[in-house]
Amino acid sequence: MTTSLTRTKTIPVTTNDRAAAIASPKVRLRRNRIVIDHADPGAGEQLLAEALGAADRDALHGLLSQLVKASAVARKPDQGNLSFMVSMLKSIAPKDSLEAMLAAQMVSIQVAAMRCACRLACTDDVPQQESLTRALTRLSRTFASMMEALNRHRSNGACAITVQNLSVQDGGKAVVGHFTQHASLIAAKPGLVDAVPA
């Protein structure tokens, strides 16, 4: 039985409004050039720049150029990797240039981590397994810290504080349930800090 990994048509996984918002021109590699598939090249660039969080044409082409280099397999840009990376970047939906750069790094780290995982699965050499395991661990940790950085940037640096255990003495009042409040709100209301036991 032979299965083909080539797909001729991209089908959206979800049918909500987010999938419609992500729909923007595809990026193709043709003769060592990046081509944006759209009937109107200017409109295609604009739609793709909005989807990727690029501020202008130079930022868009710089970001795409970096993704092409990160997509390389055997020192040649890979269309499949590039399409995946652009699609994931769109799904992260960067809102500004900082988020666009961080998201591009995140998708690049994801591709590198999966390459390490593939090599790890294909080797029987113990020293190489140890080296690949270390590399995969570092890439995974880097990805996790990038996720934290993106979340902090999107929440303007406010961290959430969740109280899990609370004891109430005789005569005290308590509200039971799951509550999460951002640290910036607690700092603004000094009375709330006293209510949380040390």
N, CA and C atoms as a LAMMPS dump frame, in Angstrom:
ITEM: TIMESTEP
0
ITEM: NUMBER OF ATOMS
594
ITEM: BOX BOUNDS ff ff ff
-5.0000000000000000e+02 5.0000000000000000e+02
-5.0000000000000000e+02 5.0000000000000000e+02
-5.0000000000000000e+02 5.0000000000000000e+02
ITEM: ATOMS id mol type element x y z
1 1 1 N 0.846 -1.179 0
2 1 2 C 0 0 0
3 1 3 C 0.889 1.239 0
4 2 1 N 0.648 2.15 -0.911
5 2 2 C 1.422 3.375 -1.016
6 2 3 C 0.513 4.558 -0.749
7 3 1 N 0.976 5.46 0.127
8 3 2 C 0.2 6.67 0.398
9 3 3 C 1.009 7.87 -0.032
10 4 1 N 0.333 8.866 -0.519
11 4 2 C 1.002 10.07 -0.985
12 4 3 C 0.898 11.146 0.078
13 5 1 N 1.997 11.846 0.338
14 5 2 C 1.99 12.937 1.294
15 5 3 C 1.643 14.26 0.64
16 6 1 N 1.451 14.262 -0.672
17 6 2 C 1.16 15.492 -1.392
18 6 3 C -0.331 15.785 -1.323
19 7 1 N -0.643 17.028 -0.923
20 7 2 C -2.036 17.459 -0.877
21 7 3 C -2.228 18.523 -1.94
22 8 1 N -3.317 18.416 -2.669
23 8 2 C -3.561 19.387 -3.728
24 8 3 C -4.453 20.524 -3.274
25 9 1 N -5.197 20.339 -2.208
26 9 2 C -6.139 21.357 -1.777
27 9 3 C -6.052 21.511 -0.264
28 10 1 N -6.065 22.755 0.209
29 10 2 C -6.047 23.003 1.646
30 10 3 C -7.483 23.149 2.125
31 11 1 N -7.841 22.374 3.12
32 11 2 C -9.193 22.418 3.666
33 11 3 C -9.121 22.963 5.076
34 12 1 N -9.887 24.027 5.4
35 12 2 C -9.841 24.552 6.758
36 12 3 C -10.368 23.529 7.753
37 13 1 N -9.714 23.445 8.898
38 13 2 C -10.104 22.488 9.927
39 13 3 C -11.337 22.973 10.676
40 14 1 N -11.433 24.288 10.899
41 14 2 C -12.568 24.838 11.61
42 14 3 C -13.434 25.637 10.659
43 15 1 N -14.678 25.82 11.047
44 15 2 C -15.598 26.574 10.199
45 15 3 C -16.045 27.866 10.869
46 16 1 N -15.349 28.304 11.895
47 16 2 C -15.753 29.525 12.588
48 16 3 C -15.214 30.767 11.887
49 17 1 N -15.497 31.928 12.448
50 17 2 C -15.068 33.19 11.852
51 17 3 C -13.552 33.328 11.834
52 18 1 N -12.858 32.707 12.784
53 18 2 C -11.395 32.802 12.835
54 18 3 C -10.768 32.203 11.575
55 19 1 N -11.324 31.092 11.101
56 19 2 C -10.786 30.478 9.882
57 19 3 C -10.975 31.412 8.691
58 20 1 N -12.091 32.101 8.643
59 20 2 C -12.322 33.046 7.547
60 20 3 C -11.35 34.22 7.635
61 21 1 N -11.047 34.651 8.866
62 21 2 C -10.119 35.768 9.05
63 21 3 C -8.698 35.368 8.651
64 22 1 N -8.358 34.089 8.811
65 22 2 C -7.022 33.614 8.5
66 22 3 C -6.844 33.459 6.987
67 23 1 N -7.967 33.288 6.255
68 23 2 C -7.874 33.089 4.81
69 23 3 C -7.203 34.297 4.164
70 24 1 N -6.028 34.099 3.67
71 24 2 C -5.267 35.139 2.987
72 24 3 C -4.434 34.449 1.919
73 25 1 N -3.757 35.207 1.085
74 25 2 C -3.018 34.591 -0.02
75 25 3 C -1.978 33.575 0.449
76 26 1 N -1.758 32.587 -0.382
77 26 2 C -0.714 31.583 -0.143
78 26 3 C 0.632 32.128 -0.623
79 27 1 N 1.688 31.574 -0.075
80 27 2 C 3.041 31.958 -0.471
81 27 3 C 3.666 30.77 -1.189
82 28 1 N 4.237 31.021 -2.35
83 28 2 C 4.865 29.977 -3.149
84 28 3 C 6.316 30.344 -3.452
85 29 1 N 7.117 29.317 -3.672
86 29 2 C 8.502 29.512 -4.101
87 29 3 C 8.586 29.188 -5.583
88 30 1 N 9.062 30.149 -6.355
89 30 2 C 9.241 29.92 -7.789
90 30 3 C 10.581 30.502 -8.214
91 31 1 N 11.467 29.63 -8.683
92 31 2 C 12.784 30.059 -9.179
93 31 3 C 13.502 30.973 -8.185
94 32 1 N 13.607 30.508 -6.967
95 32 2 C 14.3 31.248 -5.894
96 32 3 C 13.657 32.602 -5.587
97 33 1 N 12.385 32.738 -5.869
98 33 2 C 11.65 33.958 -5.545
99 33 3 C 10.427 33.601 -4.731
100 34 1 N 10.032 34.527 -3.884
101 34 2 C 8.814 34.366 -3.098
102 34 3 C 7.681 35.005 -3.897
103 35 1 N 6.626 34.23 -4.157
104 35 2 C 5.487 34.725 -4.918
105 35 3 C 4.242 34.616 -4.045
106 36 1 N 3.485 35.708 -3.965
107 36 2 C 2.233 35.718 -3.213
108 36 3 C 1.11 35.448 -4.201
109 37 1 N 0.386 34.327 -4.009
110 37 2 C -0.697 33.948 -4.92
111 37 3 C -1.925 34.82 -4.689
112 38 1 N -2.133 35.77 -5.576
113 38 2 C -3.322 36.624 -5.517
114 38 3 C -3.478 37.295 -6.87
115 39 1 N -4.717 37.508 -7.29
116 39 2 C -4.97 38.138 -8.586
117 39 3 C -4.384 39.55 -8.649
118 40 1 N -4.486 40.278 -7.541
119 40 2 C -3.935 41.632 -7.459
120 40 3 C -2.728 41.594 -6.515
121 41 1 N -1.501 41.723 -7.044
122 41 2 C -0.304 41.61 -6.19
123 41 3 C -0.294 42.583 -5.011
124 42 1 N -0.723 43.822 -5.228
125 42 2 C -0.739 44.802 -4.137
126 42 3 C -1.717 44.423 -3.035
127 43 1 N -2.913 44.007 -3.436
128 43 2 C -3.924 43.586 -2.454
129 43 3 C -3.474 42.318 -1.736
130 44 1 N -2.819 41.407 -2.489
131 44 2 C -2.315 40.179 -1.874
132 44 3 C -1.278 40.469 -0.802
133 45 1 N -0.356 41.391 -1.107
134 45 2 C 0.654 41.784 -0.115
135 45 3 C -0.01 42.388 1.118
136 46 1 N -1.003 43.248 0.891
137 46 2 C -1.696 43.902 2.009
138 46 3 C -2.408 42.877 2.893
139 47 1 N -3.123 41.949 2.273
140 47 2 C -3.834 40.911 3.044
141 47 3 C -2.86 40.046 3.834
142 48 1 N -1.77 39.661 3.202
143 48 2 C -0.791 38.812 3.882
144 48 3 C -0.082 39.574 4.995
145 49 1 N 0.233 40.847 4.753
146 49 2 C 0.875 41.667 5.792
147 49 3 C -0.032 41.776 7.007
148 50 1 N -1.325 41.98 6.794
149 50 2 C -2.276 42.065 7.921
150 50 3 C -2.352 40.74 8.666
151 51 1 N -2.384 39.629 7.922
152 51 2 C -2.482 38.309 8.552
153 51 3 C -1.231 37.961 9.358
154 52 1 N -0.064 38.451 8.919
155 52 2 C 1.19 38.106 9.589
156 52 3 C 1.663 39.176 10.569
157 53 1 N 0.942 40.284 10.682
158 53 2 C 1.317 41.339 11.623
159 53 3 C 2.473 42.195 11.156
160 54 1 N 2.729 42.215 9.845
161 54 2 C 3.83 43.023 9.306
162 54 3 C 3.357 44.464 9.123
163 55 1 N 4.202 45.413 9.506
164 55 2 C 3.829 46.83 9.471
165 55 3 C 3.795 47.388 8.059
166 56 1 N 4.662 46.905 7.189
167 56 2 C 4.72 47.433 5.822
168 56 3 C 5.293 46.374 4.89
169 57 1 N 5.492 46.759 3.63
170 57 2 C 5.968 45.838 2.604
171 57 3 C 7.363 45.3 2.94
172 58 1 N 8.254 46.16 3.404
173 58 2 C 9.614 45.72 3.747
174 58 3 C 9.594 44.702 4.88
175 59 1 N 8.769 44.956 5.884
176 59 2 C 8.662 44.015 7.012
177 59 3 C 8.109 42.677 6.537
178 60 1 N 7.102 42.718 5.659
179 60 2 C 6.51 41.48 5.141
180 60 3 C 7.547 40.656 4.384
181 61 1 N 8.251 41.288 3.455
182 61 2 C 9.218 40.541 2.652
183 61 3 C 10.422 40.099 3.482
184 62 1 N 10.813 40.88 4.474
185 62 2 C 11.881 40.45 5.377
186 62 3 C 11.475 39.222 6.174
187 63 1 N 10.248 39.238 6.69
188 63 2 C 9.732 38.107 7.465
189 63 3 C 9.625 36.865 6.59
190 64 1 N 9.088 37.016 5.375
191 64 2 C 8.965 35.869 4.467
192 64 3 C 10.336 35.316 4.077
193 65 1 N 11.295 36.2 3.857
194 65 2 C 12.646 35.769 3.509
195 65 3 C 13.265 34.944 4.636
196 66 1 N 13.057 35.382 5.875
197 66 2 C 13.585 34.635 7.021
198 66 3 C 12.895 33.279 7.156
199 67 1 N 11.586 33.231 6.894
200 67 2 C 10.868 31.959 6.959
201 67 3 C 11.346 31.003 5.869
202 68 1 N 11.638 31.529 4.683
203 68 2 C 12.154 30.688 3.601
204 68 3 C 13.471 30.051 4.033
205 69 1 N 14.357 30.842 4.627
206 69 2 C 15.65 30.306 5.077
207 69 3 C 15.465 29.264 6.181
208 70 1 N 14.518 29.501 7.086
209 70 2 C 14.281 28.555 8.18
210 70 3 C 13.584 27.289 7.697
211 71 1 N 12.947 27.346 6.528
212 71 2 C 12.216 26.18 6.017
213 71 3 C 13.121 25.194 5.29
214 72 1 N 14.382 25.551 5.091
215 72 2 C 15.282 24.761 4.242
216 72 3 C 15.446 23.32 4.719
217 73 1 N 15.462 22.44 3.734
218 73 2 C 15.768 21.031 3.948
219 73 3 C 16.898 20.701 2.985
220 74 1 N 17.986 20.158 3.497
221 74 2 C 19.179 19.869 2.689
222 74 3 C 19.639 21.118 1.94
223 75 1 N 19.637 22.242 2.663
224 75 2 C 20.115 23.537 2.172
225 75 3 C 19.284 24.133 1.034
226 76 1 N 18.094 23.592 0.805
227 76 2 C 17.202 24.149 -0.205
228 76 3 C 15.879 24.503 0.46
229 77 1 N 15.322 25.678 0.138
230 77 2 C 14.02 26.042 0.706
231 77 3 C 12.969 24.986 0.372
232 78 1 N 12.12 24.669 1.333
233 78 2 C 11.123 23.622 1.168
234 78 3 C 9.722 24.232 1.165
235 79 1 N 8.979 24.028 0.083
236 79 2 C 7.644 24.603 -0.051
237 79 3 C 6.689 24.104 1.041
238 80 1 N 6.768 22.829 1.359
239 80 2 C 5.889 22.27 2.391
240 80 3 C 6.123 22.914 3.746
241 81 1 N 7.392 23.017 4.15
242 81 2 C 7.718 23.672 5.418
243 81 3 C 7.299 25.132 5.408
244 82 1 N 7.546 25.825 4.299
245 82 2 C 7.184 27.237 4.217
246 82 3 C 5.681 27.429 4.339
247 83 1 N 4.906 26.604 3.639
248 83 2 C 3.442 26.704 3.728
249 83 3 C 2.966 26.458 5.155
250 84 1 N 3.55 25.443 5.806
251 84 2 C 3.197 25.146 7.201
252 84 3 C 3.521 26.331 8.102
253 85 1 N 4.72 26.891 7.937
254 85 2 C 5.153 27.988 8.805
255 85 3 C 4.283 29.225 8.623
256 86 1 N 3.962 29.564 7.379
257 86 2 C 3.103 30.728 7.125
258 86 3 C 1.714 30.48 7.691
259 87 1 N 1.192 29.258 7.527
260 87 2 C -0.133 28.924 8.055
261 87 3 C -0.165 29.034 9.585
262 88 1 N 0.862 28.518 10.244
263 88 2 C 0.918 28.608 11.708
264 88 3 C 1.065 30.052 12.168
265 89 1 N 1.842 30.828 11.443
266 89 2 C 2.014 32.246 11.761
267 89 3 C 0.681 32.975 11.661
268 90 1 N -0.095 32.653 10.629
269 90 2 C -1.434 33.25 10.481
270 90 3 C -2.333 32.863 11.645
271 91 1 N -2.254 31.6 12.079
272 91 2 C -3.135 31.147 13.155
273 91 3 C -2.775 31.777 14.501
274 92 1 N -1.516 32.161 14.692
275 92 2 C -1.123 32.875 15.912
276 92 3 C -1.682 34.289 15.884
277 93 1 N -1.913 34.824 14.684
278 93 2 C -2.509 36.148 14.454
279 93 3 C -1.758 37.259 15.177
280 94 1 N -0.493 37.509 14.799
281 94 2 C 0.269 38.586 15.431
282 94 3 C -0.41 39.935 15.21
283 95 1 N -0.424 40.755 16.26
284 95 2 C -1.108 42.043 16.194
285 95 3 C -0.158 43.216 15.958
286 96 1 N 1.135 42.995 16.116
287 96 2 C 2.113 44.054 15.86
288 96 3 C 3.431 43.402 15.439
289 97 1 N 4.423 44.239 15.161
290 97 2 C 5.686 43.703 14.64
291 97 3 C 6.433 42.85 15.673
292 98 1 N 6.331 43.176 16.956
293 98 2 C 6.984 42.357 17.977
294 98 3 C 6.371 40.964 18.024
295 99 1 N 5.043 40.901 17.969
296 99 2 C 4.383 39.599 17.954
297 99 3 C 4.714 38.839 16.679
298 100 1 N 4.841 39.553 15.55
299 100 2 C 5.174 38.901 14.282
300 100 3 C 6.555 38.251 14.363
301 101 1 N 7.536 38.967 14.917
302 101 2 C 8.885 38.398 15.033
303 101 3 C 8.901 37.221 15.998
304 102 1 N 8.215 37.359 17.126
305 102 2 C 8.173 36.275 18.109
306 102 3 C 7.456 35.052 17.535
307 103 1 N 6.363 35.275 16.83
308 103 2 C 5.625 34.162 16.226
309 103 3 C 6.468 33.469 15.151
310 104 1 N 7.213 34.237 14.37
311 104 2 C 8.092 33.64 13.356
312 104 3 C 9.161 32.775 14.015
313 105 1 N 9.702 33.248 15.13
314 105 2 C 10.683 32.442 15.861
315 105 3 C 10.037 31.172 16.406
316 106 1 N 8.804 31.299 16.889
317 106 2 C 8.108 30.137 17.451
318 106 3 C 7.884 29.063 16.388
319 107 1 N 7.431 29.455 15.197
320 107 2 C 7.202 28.436 14.163
321 107 3 C 8.53 27.851 13.682
322 108 1 N 9.586 28.644 13.676
323 108 2 C 10.904 28.13 13.287
324 108 3 C 11.415 27.129 14.314
325 109 1 N 11.211 27.439 15.59
326 109 2 C 11.603 26.513 16.662
327 109 3 C 10.803 25.219 16.557
328 110 1 N 9.527 25.319 16.228
329 110 2 C 8.679 24.127 16.073
330 110 3 C 9.222 23.226 14.962
331 111 1 N 9.564 23.806 13.82
332 111 2 C 10.098 23.026 12.7
333 111 3 C 11.42 22.364 13.107
334 112 1 N 12.298 23.122 13.767
335 112 2 C 13.586 22.568 14.204
336 112 3 C 13.392 21.451 15.224
337 113 1 N 12.44 21.623 16.141
338 113 2 C 12.179 20.592 17.159
339 113 3 C 11.677 19.305 16.507
340 114 1 N 10.812 19.431 15.516
341 114 2 C 10.298 18.23 14.849
342 114 3 C 11.379 17.546 14.013
343 115 1 N 12.308 18.328 13.462
344 115 2 C 13.451 17.714 12.763
345 115 3 C 14.296 16.908 13.745
346 116 1 N 14.524 17.48 14.924
347 116 2 C 15.291 16.757 15.96
348 116 3 C 14.567 15.483 16.375
349 117 1 N 13.247 15.59 16.54
350 117 2 C 12.463 14.417 16.943
351 117 3 C 12.543 13.321 15.891
352 118 1 N 12.498 13.718 14.63
353 118 2 C 12.601 12.735 13.539
354 118 3 C 13.975 12.06 13.541
355 119 1 N 15.02 12.857 13.686
356 119 2 C 16.377 12.288 13.708
357 119 3 C 16.569 11.382 14.914
358 120 1 N 16.003 11.776 16.054
359 120 2 C 16.099 10.965 17.263
360 120 3 C 15.411 9.616 17.063
361 121 1 N 14.265 9.636 16.396
362 121 2 C 13.541 8.388 16.161
363 121 3 C 14.262 7.476 15.176
364 122 1 N 15.114 8.043 14.338
365 122 2 C 15.769 7.271 13.273
366 122 3 C 17.189 6.834 13.598
367 123 1 N 17.697 7.139 14.782
368 123 2 C 19.083 6.771 15.091
369 123 3 C 19.145 5.73 16.197
370 124 1 N 20.137 4.865 16.09
371 124 2 C 20.4 3.864 17.128
372 124 3 C 21.696 4.16 17.866
373 125 1 N 22.425 5.18 17.432
374 125 2 C 23.696 5.554 18.026
375 125 3 C 23.436 6.298 19.343
376 126 1 N 23.897 5.743 20.454
377 126 2 C 23.604 6.293 21.778
378 126 3 C 24.127 7.72 21.956
379 127 1 N 25.389 8.027 21.598
380 127 2 C 25.837 9.422 21.751
381 127 3 C 24.998 10.4 20.921
382 128 1 N 24.609 9.968 19.724
383 128 2 C 23.775 10.837 18.893
384 128 3 C 22.382 10.996 19.504
385 129 1 N 21.849 9.935 20.1
386 129 2 C 20.555 10.018 20.78
387 129 3 C 20.604 11.019 21.934
388 130 1 N 21.704 10.967 22.712
389 130 2 C 21.849 11.894 23.835
390 130 3 C 21.947 13.337 23.35
391 131 1 N 22.709 13.557 22.291
392 131 2 C 22.854 14.902 21.732
393 131 3 C 21.516 15.429 21.206
394 132 1 N 20.802 14.581 20.48
395 132 2 C 19.507 14.994 19.935
396 132 3 C 18.473 15.209 21.033
397 133 1 N 18.535 14.406 22.086
398 133 2 C 17.614 14.588 23.214
399 133 3 C 17.854 15.934 23.888
400 134 1 N 19.128 16.296 24.084
401 134 2 C 19.45 17.607 24.668
402 134 3 C 18.954 18.74 23.774
403 135 1 N 19.192 18.613 22.47
404 135 2 C 18.753 19.653 21.536
405 135 3 C 17.224 19.775 21.539
406 136 1 N 16.532 18.647 21.527
407 136 2 C 15.068 18.657 21.533
408 136 3 C 14.531 19.272 22.822
409 137 1 N 15.164 18.962 23.939
410 137 2 C 14.76 19.539 25.225
411 137 3 C 14.947 21.047 25.225
412 138 1 N 16.082 21.517 24.734
413 138 2 C 16.337 22.971 24.683
414 138 3 C 15.34 23.675 23.776
415 139 1 N 15.069 23.088 22.623
416 139 2 C 14.106 23.691 21.703
417 139 3 C 12.71 23.743 22.325
418 140 1 N 12.33 22.68 23.017
419 140 2 C 11.005 22.645 23.66
420 140 3 C 10.902 23.69 24.76
421 141 1 N 11.954 23.84 25.549
422 141 2 C 11.96 24.86 26.605
423 141 3 C 11.931 26.266 26.009
424 142 1 N 12.674 26.454 24.931
425 142 2 C 12.676 27.755 24.271
426 142 3 C 11.284 28.081 23.749
427 143 1 N 10.618 27.106 23.165
428 143 2 C 9.26 27.318 22.657
429 143 3 C 8.322 27.703 23.801
430 144 1 N 8.445 27.004 24.928
431 144 2 C 7.583 27.305 26.081
432 144 3 C 7.834 28.722 26.597
433 145 1 N 9.104 29.147 26.652
434 145 2 C 9.369 30.511 27.123
435 145 3 C 8.89 31.547 26.119
436 146 1 N 8.91 31.207 24.834
437 146 2 C 8.36 32.127 23.841
438 146 3 C 6.842 32.256 23.988
439 147 1 N 6.195 31.15 24.304
440 147 2 C 4.739 31.2 24.551
441 147 3 C 4.446 32.128 25.728
442 148 1 N 5.239 32.004 26.793
443 148 2 C 5.069 32.885 27.956
444 148 3 C 5.289 34.338 27.572
445 149 1 N 6.323 34.602 26.797
446 149 2 C 6.623 35.975 26.371
447 149 3 C 5.484 36.543 25.537
448 150 1 N 4.932 35.737 24.639
449 150 2 C 3.809 36.196 23.818
450 150 3 C 2.594 36.49 24.689
451 151 1 N 2.314 35.61 25.638
452 151 2 C 1.173 35.833 26.541
453 151 3 C 1.378 37.08 27.401
454 152 1 N 2.604 37.287 27.895
455 152 2 C 2.889 38.495 28.686
456 152 3 C 2.725 39.75 27.842
457 153 1 N 3.225 39.707 26.609
458 153 2 C 3.104 40.871 25.721
459 153 3 C 1.633 41.175 25.43
460 154 1 N 0.84 40.133 25.196
461 154 2 C -0.575 40.339 24.878
462 154 3 C -1.381 40.801 26.086
463 155 1 N -0.941 40.449 27.28
464 155 2 C -1.668 40.878 28.482
465 155 3 C -1.035 42.111 29.119
466 156 1 N -0.137 42.774 28.387
467 156 2 C 0.554 43.981 28.862
468 156 3 C 1.341 43.749 30.144
469 157 1 N 1.902 42.564 30.306
470 157 2 C 2.778 42.276 31.43
471 157 3 C 2.072 41.888 32.719
472 158 1 N 0.745 41.864 32.721
473 158 2 C 0.016 41.502 33.937
474 158 3 C 0.015 39.988 34.093
475 159 1 N 0.43 39.499 35.272
476 159 2 C 0.386 38.069 35.526
477 159 3 C -0.863 37.758 36.345
478 160 1 N -1.412 36.61 36.1
479 160 2 C -2.598 36.198 36.838
480 160 3 C -2.177 35.517 38.133
481 161 1 N -2.902 35.813 39.221
482 161 2 C -2.656 35.168 40.504
483 161 3 C -3.913 34.382 40.843
484 162 1 N -3.758 33.109 41.121
485 162 2 C -4.884 32.256 41.458
486 162 3 C -4.682 31.744 42.877
487 163 1 N -5.679 31.942 43.731
488 163 2 C -5.638 31.446 45.106
489 163 3 C -6.302 30.081 45.101
490 164 1 N -5.551 29.038 45.507
491 164 2 C -6.112 27.695 45.478
492 164 3 C -6.579 27.227 46.854
493 165 1 N -5.902 27.626 47.899
494 165 2 C -6.281 27.209 49.251
495 165 3 C -6.574 28.447 50.085
496 166 1 N -7.691 28.43 50.766
497 166 2 C -8.08 29.564 51.581
498 166 3 C -8.76 29.02 52.825
499 167 1 N -8.293 29.425 54.018
500 167 2 C -8.952 28.988 55.247
501 167 3 C -9.679 30.177 55.859
502 168 1 N -10.857 29.911 56.387
503 168 2 C -11.677 30.961 56.983
504 168 3 C -11.896 30.605 58.447
505 169 1 N -11.593 31.551 59.333
506 169 2 C -11.77 31.33 60.769
507 169 3 C -13.234 31.581 61.153
508 170 1 N -13.571 31.281 62.406
509 170 2 C -14.933 31.506 62.899
510 170 3 C -15.341 32.959 62.696
511 171 1 N -16.542 33.152 62.192
512 171 2 C -17.055 34.498 61.976
513 171 3 C -16.625 35.116 60.668
514 172 1 N -15.783 34.437 59.938
515 172 2 C -15.307 34.974 58.657
516 172 3 C -16.263 34.627 57.526
517 173 1 N -16.105 35.306 56.435
518 173 2 C -16.935 35.056 55.258
519 173 3 C -16.018 34.629 54.114
520 174 1 N -16.499 33.723 53.302
521 174 2 C -15.712 33.262 52.162
522 174 3 C -16.625 33.069 50.959
523 175 1 N -16.071 33.268 49.797
524 175 2 C -16.784 33.005 48.559
525 175 3 C -16.121 31.783 47.943
526 176 1 N -16.917 30.786 47.592
527 176 2 C -16.372 29.55 47.065
528 176 3 C -16.508 29.56 45.545
529 177 1 N -15.441 29.199 44.846
530 177 2 C -15.45 29.145 43.387
531 177 3 C -14.058 29.354 42.85
532 178 1 N -13.937 29.372 41.546
533 178 2 C -12.646 29.588 40.889
534 178 3 C -12.569 31.041 40.45
535 179 1 N -11.597 31.765 40.987
536 179 2 C -11.411 33.167 40.637
537 179 3 C -9.963 33.385 40.24
538 180 1 N -9.754 34.185 39.245
539 180 2 C -8.417 34.589 38.833
540 180 3 C -8.432 36.091 38.676
541 181 1 N -7.484 36.749 39.292
542 181 2 C -7.402 38.207 39.188
543 181 3 C -5.982 38.583 38.822
544 182 1 N -5.841 39.558 37.95
545 182 2 C -4.514 39.97 37.529
546 182 3 C -3.817 40.759 38.632
547 183 1 N -2.508 40.589 38.711
548 183 2 C -1.705 41.23 39.75
549 183 3 C -1.842 42.744 39.71
550 184 1 N -1.999 43.337 38.521
551 184 2 C -2.121 44.791 38.43
552 184 3 C -3.39 45.28 39.108
553 185 1 N -4.464 44.473 39.081
554 185 2 C -5.708 44.856 39.759
555 185 3 C -5.575 44.726 41.273
556 186 1 N -4.845 43.702 41.706
557 186 2 C -4.638 43.529 43.142
558 186 3 C -3.813 44.675 43.698
559 187 1 N -2.796 45.088 42.959
560 187 2 C -1.958 46.195 43.406
561 187 3 C -2.768 47.481 43.47
562 188 1 N -3.754 47.638 42.604
563 188 2 C -4.571 48.844 42.594
564 188 3 C -5.565 48.869 43.752
565 189 1 N -5.897 47.693 44.284
566 189 2 C -6.85 47.601 45.393
567 189 3 C -6.14 46.99 46.603
568 190 1 N -5.518 47.811 47.464
569 190 2 C -4.716 47.256 48.554
570 190 3 C -5.505 46.388 49.521
571 191 1 N -6.807 46.578 49.648
572 191 2 C -7.6 45.767 50.564
573 191 3 C -7.647 44.317 50.17
574 192 1 N -7.498 44.023 48.893
575 192 2 C -7.545 42.643 48.408
576 192 3 C -6.308 41.868 48.84
577 193 1 N -5.192 42.525 48.966
578 193 2 C -3.957 41.838 49.353
579 193 3 C -4.074 41.303 50.781
580 194 1 N -4.755 42.06 51.654
581 194 2 C -4.907 41.634 53.049
582 194 3 C -5.806 40.402 53.163
583 195 1 N -6.723 40.206 52.208
584 195 2 C -7.656 39.095 52.291
585 195 3 C -6.999 37.76 51.951
586 196 1 N -5.844 37.761 51.3
587 196 2 C -5.158 36.543 50.909
588 196 3 C -4.189 36.141 52.01
589 197 1 N -4.349 34.95 52.618
590 197 2 C -3.441 34.541 53.668
591 197 3 C -2.045 34.28 53.136
592 198 1 N -1.058 34.484 53.978
593 198 2 C 0.345 34.29 53.576
594 198 3 C 0.639 32.824 53.432
